[in-house]
Amino acid sequence: MAAILFAFLLISLNISDDELLTFFKSLDQPVSYDGQTEIIKQGSVDNTSFIVLDGECGVFKMKDGKKNKVDKIGKTQVIGEMSEFIEGERTTSVIVTSFNAKLLKINIKKLPYELRVKIREEQCMELARKLINEKDQFVKVSNDLLDLKDNFDDKFDVMISRYEKEIENYKGNLKILEDELKRIRVLKSKEKEGLAE
């Protein structure tokens, strides 16, 4: 089911039948994992992604020597898709949290260059949509702050803290988007130079 959903994403990118076939050939067989299996380690460098076919995984981030759960990923969701998008070390760990979870492994580097560029463009659009949503949340938090400022000093401090976190998240994601757009421009420029030869 998840592979079919991912295929529909690829089809929406106007890829050819050959590119779609290449994508399906890049998939490994589904693998079963027991609970507490770490499938992505924070700080590691690789570009493997997974689609959760059954079960659940937790996303954890090390902070001050403690592993903090920041998200959960369930059936039909994709894990690690940003590894192609953000080159470098993994920023979180992913641990299987349910017994006998089934995951499908994808190595995006096995896909043709043109298809990877299309996927990156779609990821940029998804990040842009996320930024717009975060901006809306940011505006809501700002309005909440103004409403509470005069009457609730204690609540105001809490809101300020939340507001500062939203700003940091927004700035971080905006930087990622700007960097990726620069990379896509370079990739497209190289692609055009290759076609001109």
PLY file of the C-alpha trace (Angstrom):
ply
format ascii 1.0
element vertex 197
property float x
property float y
property float z
element edge 196
property int vertex1
property int vertex2
end_header
0.00 0.00 0.00
2.74 2.49 0.98
4.76 1.65 -2.12
1.64 2.30 -4.20
1.18 5.68 -2.47
4.82 6.51 -3.14
4.36 5.43 -6.76
1.41 7.83 -7.07
3.69 10.58 -5.78
6.21 9.69 -8.48
3.47 9.59 -11.12
2.36 13.07 -10.00
5.91 14.21 -10.81
5.26 13.29 -14.48
7.93 10.62 -14.58
8.17 8.13 -17.41
7.24 4.45 -17.23
10.95 3.59 -17.36
11.65 5.85 -14.35
8.75 4.29 -12.44
10.07 0.81 -13.24
13.53 1.88 -12.04
11.98 3.08 -8.78
10.30 -0.28 -8.17
13.55 -2.10 -8.96
15.30 0.04 -6.30
13.01 -1.35 -3.57
14.28 -4.13 -1.34
12.06 -6.88 0.06
10.01 -5.91 3.15
11.87 -6.63 6.38
10.39 -7.42 9.79
11.89 -5.65 12.80
11.37 -6.31 16.50
10.62 -3.52 18.93
13.57 -1.33 20.03
15.51 -1.92 16.79
17.30 1.27 15.78
16.99 1.58 11.99
18.43 5.11 11.68
21.10 6.41 14.06
21.45 10.11 14.81
24.81 11.33 13.50
25.17 8.57 10.89
25.59 9.40 7.21
23.53 7.34 4.78
20.67 7.91 2.38
18.39 4.98 3.11
14.68 5.63 3.44
11.92 3.31 4.64
8.18 2.99 4.11
6.30 1.60 7.12
4.10 -1.24 5.88
2.95 -2.31 9.34
3.74 -1.22 12.90
5.10 1.97 14.39
8.44 3.72 14.85
9.54 6.52 17.15
11.70 9.47 16.15
14.20 10.44 18.85
16.64 13.31 19.23
19.55 13.37 21.65
19.62 16.48 23.81
21.68 17.00 26.94
22.64 13.31 26.92
18.99 12.14 26.86
17.02 10.55 24.05
13.79 12.54 23.63
10.90 11.26 21.54
9.90 13.99 19.08
7.53 12.17 16.74
6.00 8.84 15.83
5.66 7.27 12.40
2.99 4.75 11.49
1.65 2.65 8.65
2.13 4.06 5.10
4.43 6.85 6.31
7.93 7.37 4.93
11.01 7.48 7.18
14.28 9.17 6.26
13.12 10.73 3.00
15.00 13.90 3.93
18.34 12.05 3.73
18.54 12.82 0.01
17.21 16.31 0.63
19.59 17.30 3.44
23.01 15.86 2.79
25.09 15.13 5.87
24.55 13.51 9.23
21.15 12.23 10.34
19.58 14.69 12.77
17.42 12.13 14.59
17.35 8.43 15.41
14.45 6.20 14.39
13.62 3.18 16.54
10.99 0.54 15.82
8.59 0.72 18.76
6.12 -2.04 17.89
6.65 -5.79 17.82
7.20 -7.34 14.37
6.97 -4.11 12.33
7.38 -4.48 8.58
9.34 -1.86 6.65
10.28 -1.48 3.01
13.78 -0.11 2.40
14.49 2.40 -0.39
17.91 3.63 -1.48
17.25 6.90 -3.28
20.82 6.99 -4.68
19.89 3.97 -6.85
17.36 6.10 -8.71
18.31 7.95 -11.91
19.65 11.47 -11.46
16.66 13.13 -13.19
14.21 11.29 -10.95
16.16 12.30 -7.82
15.99 15.95 -8.95
12.20 15.66 -9.39
11.85 14.08 -5.95
14.00 16.85 -4.44
11.80 19.49 -6.08
8.70 17.84 -4.59
10.41 17.74 -1.19
11.15 21.48 -1.52
7.48 22.10 -2.20
6.52 19.98 0.82
8.95 21.92 3.01
7.55 25.19 1.65
4.03 24.03 2.58
5.31 23.12 6.06
6.89 26.58 6.40
3.61 28.24 5.42
1.82 26.17 8.06
4.47 27.09 10.65
4.11 30.76 9.69
0.36 30.50 10.34
1.08 28.92 13.73
3.63 31.66 14.38
1.01 34.34 13.65
-1.48 32.58 15.94
1.07 32.43 18.76
1.85 36.13 18.22
-1.83 37.02 18.44
-2.21 34.87 21.56
0.70 36.74 23.12
-0.88 40.10 22.49
-4.19 38.92 23.96
-2.57 37.57 27.12
0.12 40.18 27.68
-1.73 42.58 29.96
-3.63 40.09 32.12
-1.53 36.98 32.58
2.15 37.61 33.33
2.89 33.95 34.15
1.17 32.69 31.00
2.94 35.40 29.03
6.36 33.93 29.95
5.20 30.50 28.74
3.91 31.98 25.50
7.19 33.87 24.96
9.10 30.61 25.33
6.79 28.89 22.82
7.08 31.88 20.49
10.89 31.72 20.59
10.85 27.98 19.80
8.51 28.59 16.84
10.87 31.27 15.53
13.88 28.95 15.79
12.04 26.12 14.01
10.88 28.49 11.30
14.39 29.91 10.76
15.90 26.42 10.63
13.42 25.16 8.06
13.75 28.34 6.01
17.55 27.85 5.93
17.10 24.23 4.80
14.76 25.35 2.00
17.14 28.11 0.87
20.11 25.69 0.80
18.13 23.09 -1.11
16.89 25.60 -3.68
20.54 26.58 -4.28
21.44 22.88 -4.75
18.58 22.37 -7.20
19.68 25.41 -9.23
23.22 23.96 -9.41
21.87 20.51 -10.37
19.63 21.98 -13.08
22.54 24.10 -14.36
24.74 20.98 -14.56
21.91 19.09 -16.25
21.55 21.85 -18.89
25.33 21.89 -19.45
25.23 18.13 -19.95
22.42 18.45 -22.50
24.27 21.20 -24.39
27.35 19.02 -24.98
0 1
1 2
2 3
3 4
4 5
5 6
6 7
7 8
8 9
9 10
10 11
11 12
12 13
13 14
14 15
15 16
16 17
17 18
18 19
19 20
20 21
21 22
22 23
23 24
24 25
25 26
26 27
27 28
28 29
29 30
30 31
31 32
32 33
33 34
34 35
35 36
36 37
37 38
38 39
39 40
40 41
41 42
42 43
43 44
44 45
45 46
46 47
47 48
48 49
49 50
50 51
51 52
52 53
53 54
54 55
55 56
56 57
57 58
58 59
59 60
60 61
61 62
62 63
63 64
64 65
65 66
66 67
67 68
68 69
69 70
70 71
71 72
72 73
73 74
74 75
75 76
76 77
77 78
78 79
79 80
80 81
81 82
82 83
83 84
84 85
85 86
86 87
87 88
88 89
89 90
90 91
91 92
92 93
93 94
94 95
95 96
96 97
97 98
98 99
99 100
100 101
101 102
102 103
103 104
104 105
105 106
106 107
107 108
108 109
109 110
110 111
111 112
112 113
113 114
114 115
115 116
116 117
117 118
118 119
119 120
120 121
121 122
122 123
123 124
124 125
125 126
126 127
127 128
128 129
129 130
130 131
131 132
132 133
133 134
134 135
135 136
136 137
137 138
138 139
139 140
140 141
141 142
142 143
143 144
144 145
145 146
146 147
147 148
148 149
149 150
150 151
151 152
152 153
153 154
154 155
155 156
156 157
157 158
158 159
159 160
160 161
161 162
162 163
163 164
164 165
165 166
166 167
167 168
168 169
169 170
170 171
171 172
172 173
173 174
174 175
175 176
176 177
177 178
178 179
179 180
180 181
181 182
182 183
183 184
184 185
185 186
186 187
187 188
188 189
189 190
190 191
191 192
192 193
193 194
194 195
195 196
